[in-house]
Amino acid sequence: MIEVTKLNGTKISVNEDLIEIVEETPDTVITLLTGRKIIVKESRQEIRNLVKSYRKEFFAD
């Protein structure tokens, strides 16, 4: 799971396997496969880097 920050400052963990779309509109909106949308402070590129880092760490073990 990756940790992101909602606009109100609350940190949440998101299952990166459920992420379908990440878009900047200008806020960053994560759309999950379930249809749920989460607006976060991190940029689209930051989300991408978090997912890459998580997967690299997960598959290295």
C-alpha positions in Angstrom: 0.0 0.0 0.0 1.1 3.6 -0.6 0.6 6.5 1.7 -1.0 9.6 0.4 -2.4 12.8 1.9 -6.0 14.0 1.5 -6.6 17.7 1.1 -7.6 18.0 4.7 -4.1 16.7 5.8 -5.3 13.2 6.7 -2.8 10.5 5.7 -4.4 7.4 4.2 -3.0 4.1 2.7 -4.2 3.1 -0.8 -3.9 -0.3 -2.3 -1.8 0.5 -5.4 -3.2 -2.5 -7.2 -6.7 -0.9 -7.1 -5.6 2.4 -8.8 -7.1 2.7 -12.2 -6.5 6.3 -13.1 -4.5 9.2 -11.6 -5.3 12.7 -13.1 -4.6 16.3 -12.3 -7.6 18.5 -12.7 -5.8 20.7 -11.2 -6.1 18.7 -7.9 -4.8 15.1 -8.1 -7.7 12.6 -8.3 -7.1 8.9 -7.8 -9.8 6.8 -9.3 -9.9 3.2 -8.0 -11.2 0.1 -9.8 -14.2 0.2 -7.4 -15.2 3.6 -8.8 -14.2 5.5 -5.7 -12.4 8.8 -6.2 -9.9 10.2 -3.8 -8.5 13.8 -4.0 -4.9 14.0 -2.7 -2.2 16.6 -2.3 0.5 14.6 -4.1 1.1 15.2 -7.8 0.4 12.6 -10.5 4.2 12.1 -10.8 4.6 11.6 -7.0 1.9 9.0 -7.0 3.6 7.2 -9.9 6.9 7.3 -8.0 5.3 6.0 -4.9 3.8 3.0 -6.8 7.2 2.3 -8.5 9.1 2.5 -5.2 6.6 0.2 -3.5 6.7 -2.4 -6.2 10.4 -2.3 -6.4 10.7 -2.8 -2.7 7.9 -5.5 -2.6 9.3 -7.6 -5.4 12.9 -7.2 -4.2 12.1 -9.3 -1.1 
